[in-house]
Amino acid sequence: SAGTQFFVVHQDAHKLDGRYAAFGMLIEGFDVLDAVASVKTTARDLENKPLEPQIIKSIRIVEDRG
């Protein structure tokens, strides 16, 4: 989107491959991802937004030392 937004993909989205840069991955907390993915939304095609704000309270950055 060439902006400051980001989104988390909950399932395979092959149509996005090669079109957007992936910059991270979830390594734990999949139950939280499932909970966020199950909230009620506006359900309008590409403008499918949560009815209630979903807030990230904390993150942990793990460096790849591989």
A tleap script that builds the chain and sets N, CA, C and O, in Angstrom:
source leaprc.protein.ff14SB
mol = sequence {
  NSER ALA GLY THR GLN PHE PHE VAL VAL HIE
  GLN ASP ALA HIE LYS LEU ASP GLY ARG TYR
  ALA ALA PHE GLY MET LEU ILE GLU GLY PHE
  ASP VAL LEU ASP ALA VAL ALA SER VAL LYS
  THR THR ALA ARG ASP LEU GLU ASN LYS PRO
  LEU GLU PRO GLN ILE ILE LYS SER ILE ARG
  ILE VAL GLU ASP ARG CGLY
}
set mol.1.N position { 0.820 -1.202 0.000 }
set mol.1.CA position { 0.000 0.000 0.000 }
set mol.1.C position { 0.858 1.257 0.000 }
set mol.1.O position { 0.322 2.361 -0.093 }
set mol.2.N position { 2.164 1.119 0.101 }
set mol.2.CA position { 3.105 2.244 0.089 }
set mol.2.C position { 2.813 3.259 1.186 }
set mol.2.O position { 3.108 4.444 1.032 }
set mol.3.N position { 2.249 2.808 2.266 }
set mol.3.CA position { 1.952 3.686 3.383 }
set mol.3.C position { 2.500 3.097 4.665 }
set mol.3.O position { 3.415 2.275 4.640 }
set mol.4.N position { 1.935 3.520 5.787 }
set mol.4.CA position { 2.413 3.045 7.078 }
set mol.4.C position { 1.548 1.934 7.650 }
set mol.4.O position { 1.769 1.506 8.783 }
set mol.5.N position { 0.580 1.464 6.899 }
set mol.5.CA position { -0.272 0.391 7.413 }
set mol.5.C position { 0.367 -0.970 7.210 }
set mol.5.O position { 1.249 -1.136 6.367 }
set mol.6.N position { -0.082 -1.934 7.983 }
set mol.6.CA position { 0.334 -3.316 7.785 }
set mol.6.C position { -0.867 -4.190 8.084 }
set mol.6.O position { -1.832 -3.737 8.701 }
set mol.7.N position { -0.815 -5.410 7.661 }
set mol.7.CA position { -1.879 -6.336 8.001 }
set mol.7.C position { -1.307 -7.713 8.233 }
set mol.7.O position { -0.230 -8.054 7.745 }
set mol.8.N position { -2.053 -8.498 8.992 }
set mol.8.CA position { -1.663 -9.861 9.322 }
set mol.8.C position { -2.550 -10.792 8.511 }
set mol.8.O position { -3.775 -10.668 8.533 }
set mol.9.N position { -1.937 -11.713 7.804 }
set mol.9.CA position { -2.692 -12.658 6.984 }
set mol.9.C position { -2.962 -13.904 7.822 }
set mol.9.O position { -2.035 -14.516 8.352 }
set mol.10.N position { -4.224 -14.274 7.935 }
set mol.10.CA position { -4.641 -15.394 8.774 }
set mol.10.C position { -4.639 -16.724 8.028 }
set mol.10.O position { -4.645 -17.784 8.654 }
set mol.11.N position { -4.630 -16.679 6.717 }
set mol.11.CA position { -4.614 -17.898 5.908 }
set mol.11.C position { -3.817 -17.639 4.638 }
set mol.11.O position { -3.435 -16.500 4.370 }
set mol.12.N position { -3.566 -18.665 3.868 }
set mol.12.CA position { -2.813 -18.488 2.624 }
set mol.12.C position { -3.469 -17.424 1.753 }
set mol.12.O position { -4.690 -17.396 1.602 }
set mol.13.N position { -2.649 -16.553 1.187 }
set mol.13.CA position { -3.134 -15.493 0.303 }
set mol.13.C position { -2.169 -15.393 -0.877 }
set mol.13.O position { -1.447 -14.406 -1.021 }
set mol.14.N position { -2.166 -16.413 -1.706 }
set mol.14.CA position { -1.214 -16.487 -2.812 }
set mol.14.C position { -1.330 -15.310 -3.772 }
set mol.14.O position { -0.361 -14.975 -4.453 }
set mol.15.N position { -2.496 -14.681 -3.837 }
set mol.15.CA position { -2.650 -13.531 -4.735 }
set mol.15.C position { -1.783 -12.346 -4.299 }
set mol.15.O position { -1.553 -11.426 -5.083 }
set mol.16.N position { -1.304 -12.366 -3.061 }
set mol.16.CA position { -0.439 -11.294 -2.568 }
set mol.16.C position { 1.040 -11.573 -2.821 }
set mol.16.O position { 1.863 -10.661 -2.738 }
set mol.17.N position { 1.385 -12.821 -3.129 }
set mol.17.CA position { 2.783 -13.198 -3.337 }
set mol.17.C position { 3.426 -12.339 -4.423 }
set mol.17.O position { 2.883 -12.189 -5.517 }
set mol.18.N position { 4.587 -11.782 -4.102 }
set mol.18.CA position { 5.323 -10.974 -5.061 }
set mol.18.C position { 4.813 -9.558 -5.210 }
set mol.18.O position { 5.396 -8.769 -5.954 }
set mol.19.N position { 3.737 -9.218 -4.520 }
set mol.19.CA position { 3.166 -7.877 -4.635 }
set mol.19.C position { 3.410 -7.027 -3.389 }
set mol.19.O position { 3.369 -5.798 -3.447 }
set mol.20.N position { 3.663 -7.692 -2.267 }
set mol.20.CA position { 3.878 -6.987 -1.007 }
set mol.20.C position { 5.074 -7.602 -0.293 }
set mol.20.O position { 5.369 -8.785 -0.467 }
set mol.21.N position { 5.755 -6.802 0.504 }
set mol.21.CA position { 6.921 -7.289 1.244 }
set mol.21.C position { 6.479 -7.883 2.579 }
set mol.21.O position { 5.777 -7.236 3.354 }
set mol.22.N position { 6.893 -9.107 2.834 }
set mol.22.CA position { 6.665 -9.727 4.141 }
set mol.22.C position { 7.825 -9.322 5.045 }
set mol.22.O position { 8.985 -9.422 4.646 }
set mol.23.N position { 7.521 -8.868 6.251 }
set mol.23.CA position { 8.602 -8.419 7.125 }
set mol.23.C position { 8.582 -9.090 8.487 }
set mol.23.O position { 9.330 -8.689 9.379 }
set mol.24.N position { 7.761 -10.079 8.663 }
set mol.24.CA position { 7.729 -10.766 9.947 }
set mol.24.C position { 6.864 -11.996 9.870 }
set mol.24.O position { 6.203 -12.253 8.864 }
set mol.25.N position { 6.875 -12.757 10.955 }
set mol.25.CA position { 6.025 -13.940 11.022 }
set mol.25.C position { 5.672 -14.232 12.469 }
set mol.25.O position { 6.417 -13.895 13.390 }
set mol.26.N position { 4.542 -14.853 12.648 }
set mol.26.CA position { 4.067 -15.231 13.968 }
set mol.26.C position { 4.700 -16.563 14.346 }
set mol.26.O position { 4.624 -17.528 13.586 }
set mol.27.N position { 5.329 -16.617 15.529 }
set mol.27.CA position { 5.948 -17.875 15.951 }
set mol.27.C position { 5.256 -18.470 17.175 }
set mol.27.O position { 5.487 -19.629 17.521 }
set mol.28.N position { 4.412 -17.681 17.827 }
set mol.28.CA position { 3.590 -18.186 18.926 }
set mol.28.C position { 2.399 -17.253 19.083 }
set mol.28.O position { 2.394 -16.151 18.535 }
set mol.29.N position { 1.394 -17.688 19.826 }
set mol.29.CA position { 0.210 -16.856 20.021 }
set mol.29.C position { -0.840 -17.041 18.941 }
set mol.29.O position { -1.633 -16.140 18.671 }
set mol.30.N position { -0.840 -18.212 18.327 }
set mol.30.CA position { -1.807 -18.467 17.261 }
set mol.30.C position { -3.245 -18.419 17.774 }
set mol.30.O position { -4.159 -18.111 17.009 }
set mol.31.N position { -3.458 -18.718 19.056 }
set mol.31.CA position { -4.793 -18.609 19.633 }
set mol.31.C position { -5.277 -17.162 19.610 }
set mol.31.O position { -6.463 -16.905 19.403 }
set mol.32.N position { -4.366 -16.224 19.819 }
set mol.32.CA position { -4.716 -14.804 19.762 }
set mol.32.C position { -5.049 -14.409 18.325 }
set mol.32.O position { -6.018 -13.687 18.090 }
set mol.33.N position { -4.262 -14.873 17.374 }
set mol.33.CA position { -4.544 -14.601 15.963 }
set mol.33.C position { -5.919 -15.147 15.583 }
set mol.33.O position { -6.684 -14.468 14.899 }
set mol.34.N position { -6.237 -16.353 16.014 }
set mol.34.CA position { -7.549 -16.934 15.729 }
set mol.34.C position { -8.670 -16.090 16.336 }
set mol.34.O position { -9.714 -15.904 15.711 }
set mol.35.N position { -8.457 -15.578 17.549 }
set mol.35.CA position { -9.466 -14.743 18.202 }
set mol.35.C position { -9.681 -13.442 17.436 }
set mol.35.O position { -10.821 -13.018 17.245 }
set mol.36.N position { -8.608 -12.811 16.999 }
set mol.36.CA position { -8.724 -11.573 16.217 }
set mol.36.C position { -9.423 -11.852 14.890 }
set mol.36.O position { -10.254 -11.060 14.445 }
set mol.37.N position { -9.091 -12.967 14.264 }
set mol.37.CA position { -9.688 -13.308 12.970 }
set mol.37.C position { -11.177 -13.612 13.080 }
set mol.37.O position { -11.893 -13.564 12.079 }
set mol.38.N position { -11.651 -13.924 14.279 }
set mol.38.CA position { -13.056 -14.305 14.432 }
set mol.38.C position { -13.966 -13.163 14.880 }
set mol.38.O position { -15.159 -13.386 15.083 }
set mol.39.N position { -13.441 -11.945 15.041 }
set mol.39.CA position { -14.288 -10.828 15.472 }
set mol.39.C position { -15.265 -10.442 14.371 }
set mol.39.O position { -15.014 -10.683 13.190 }
set mol.40.N position { -16.378 -9.840 14.770 }
set mol.40.CA position { -17.379 -9.385 13.804 }
set mol.40.C position { -16.813 -8.215 13.009 }
set mol.40.O position { -16.127 -7.348 13.550 }
set mol.41.N position { -17.116 -8.209 11.712 }
set mol.41.CA position { -16.588 -7.174 10.818 }
set mol.41.C position { -17.704 -6.555 9.983 }
set mol.41.O position { -18.850 -7.004 10.011 }
set mol.42.N position { -17.339 -5.515 9.244 }
set mol.42.CA position { -18.287 -4.855 8.346 }
set mol.42.C position { -18.618 -5.730 7.148 }
set mol.42.O position { -19.638 -5.519 6.493 }
set mol.43.N position { -17.770 -6.708 6.853 }
set mol.43.CA position { -17.979 -7.675 5.760 }
set mol.43.C position { -18.305 -7.011 4.428 }
set mol.43.O position { -19.252 -7.400 3.744 }
set mol.44.N position { -17.509 -6.001 4.065 }
set mol.44.CA position { -17.687 -5.324 2.781 }
set mol.44.C position { -16.492 -5.591 1.879 }
set mol.44.O position { -15.562 -4.785 1.859 }
set mol.45.N position { -16.481 -6.657 1.157 }
set mol.45.CA position { -15.431 -6.971 0.188 }
set mol.45.C position { -14.048 -6.594 0.704 }
set mol.45.O position { -13.600 -7.134 1.716 }
set mol.46.N position { -13.361 -5.671 0.019 }
set mol.46.CA position { -12.000 -5.276 0.394 }
set mol.46.C position { -11.969 -4.366 1.613 }
set mol.46.O position { -10.903 -4.165 2.196 }
set mol.47.N position { -13.095 -3.815 2.009 }
set mol.47.CA position { -13.160 -2.911 3.156 }
set mol.47.C position { -13.679 -3.644 4.387 }
set mol.47.O position { -14.412 -3.065 5.188 }
set mol.48.N position { -13.314 -4.883 4.540 }
set mol.48.CA position { -13.766 -5.721 5.642 }
set mol.48.C position { -13.016 -5.330 6.910 }
set mol.48.O position { -11.891 -5.778 7.131 }
set mol.49.N position { -13.639 -4.489 7.749 }
set mol.49.CA position { -12.969 -3.963 8.940 }
set mol.49.C position { -13.677 -4.435 10.205 }
set mol.49.O position { -14.891 -4.636 10.191 }
set mol.50.N position { -12.936 -4.614 11.302 }
set mol.50.CA position { -13.565 -5.000 12.572 }
set mol.50.C position { -14.548 -3.927 13.048 }
set mol.50.O position { -14.306 -2.733 12.869 }
set mol.51.N position { -15.657 -4.359 13.655 }
set mol.51.CA position { -16.613 -3.406 14.223 }
set mol.51.C position { -16.032 -2.733 15.461 }
set mol.51.O position { -16.350 -1.579 15.748 }
set mol.52.N position { -15.189 -3.444 16.189 }
set mol.52.CA position { -14.498 -2.901 17.358 }
set mol.52.C position { -12.999 -2.883 17.066 }
set mol.52.O position { -12.481 -3.826 16.468 }
set mol.53.N position { -12.290 -1.825 17.475 }
set mol.53.CA position { -10.845 -1.767 17.228 }
set mol.53.C position { -10.116 -2.963 17.845 }
set mol.53.O position { -10.437 -3.388 18.955 }
set mol.54.N position { -9.153 -3.491 17.130 }
set mol.54.CA position { -8.308 -4.581 17.609 }
set mol.54.C position { -6.944 -3.967 17.914 }
set mol.54.O position { -6.270 -3.473 17.010 }
set mol.55.N position { -6.540 -3.996 19.167 }
set mol.55.CA position { -5.348 -3.275 19.619 }
set mol.55.C position { -4.228 -4.252 19.968 }
set mol.55.O position { -4.433 -5.209 20.714 }
set mol.56.N position { -3.051 -3.998 19.423 }
set mol.56.CA position { -1.858 -4.768 19.781 }
set mol.56.C position { -1.276 -4.123 21.031 }
set mol.56.O position { -0.822 -2.979 20.985 }
set mol.57.N position { -1.284 -4.844 22.145 }
set mol.57.CA position { -0.789 -4.291 23.406 }
set mol.57.C position { 0.706 -4.487 23.580 }
set mol.57.O position { 1.366 -3.686 24.243 }
set mol.58.N position { 1.245 -5.543 22.992 }
set mol.58.CA position { 2.683 -5.764 23.101 }
set mol.58.C position { 3.147 -6.687 21.985 }
set mol.58.O position { 2.372 -7.468 21.431 }
set mol.59.N position { 4.420 -6.576 21.675 }
set mol.59.CA position { 5.067 -7.470 20.718 }
set mol.59.C position { 6.449 -7.804 21.255 }
set mol.59.O position { 6.957 -7.138 22.157 }
set mol.60.N position { 7.036 -8.820 20.704 }
set mol.60.CA position { 8.416 -9.152 21.048 }
set mol.60.C position { 9.151 -9.399 19.741 }
set mol.60.O position { 8.696 -10.177 18.902 }
set mol.61.N position { 10.261 -8.750 19.574 }
set mol.61.CA position { 11.067 -8.916 18.372 }
set mol.61.C position { 12.131 -9.971 18.649 }
set mol.61.O position { 12.894 -9.857 19.608 }
set mol.62.N position { 12.178 -10.991 17.808 }
set mol.62.CA position { 13.154 -12.069 17.931 }
set mol.62.C position { 14.076 -11.983 16.727 }
set mol.62.O position { 13.634 -12.126 15.587 }
set mol.63.N position { 15.350 -11.751 16.980 }
set mol.63.CA position { 16.307 -11.638 15.877 }
set mol.63.C position { 16.639 -13.001 15.313 }
set mol.63.O position { 16.777 -13.977 16.050 }
set mol.64.N position { 16.766 -13.057 14.004 }
set mol.64.CA position { 17.166 -14.290 13.326 }
set mol.64.C position { 18.678 -14.404 13.418 }
set mol.64.O position { 19.405 -13.625 12.802 }
set mol.65.N position { 19.137 -15.348 14.166 }
set mol.65.CA position { 20.580 -15.531 14.340 }
set mol.65.C position { 21.079 -16.711 13.527 }
set mol.65.O position { 22.191 -17.198 13.732 }
set mol.66.N position { 20.230 -17.174 12.583 }
set mol.66.CA position { 20.532 -18.358 11.814 }
set mol.66.C position { 21.508 -18.171 10.755 }
set mol.66.O position { 21.834 -19.119 10.042 }
savepdb mol mol.pdb
quit
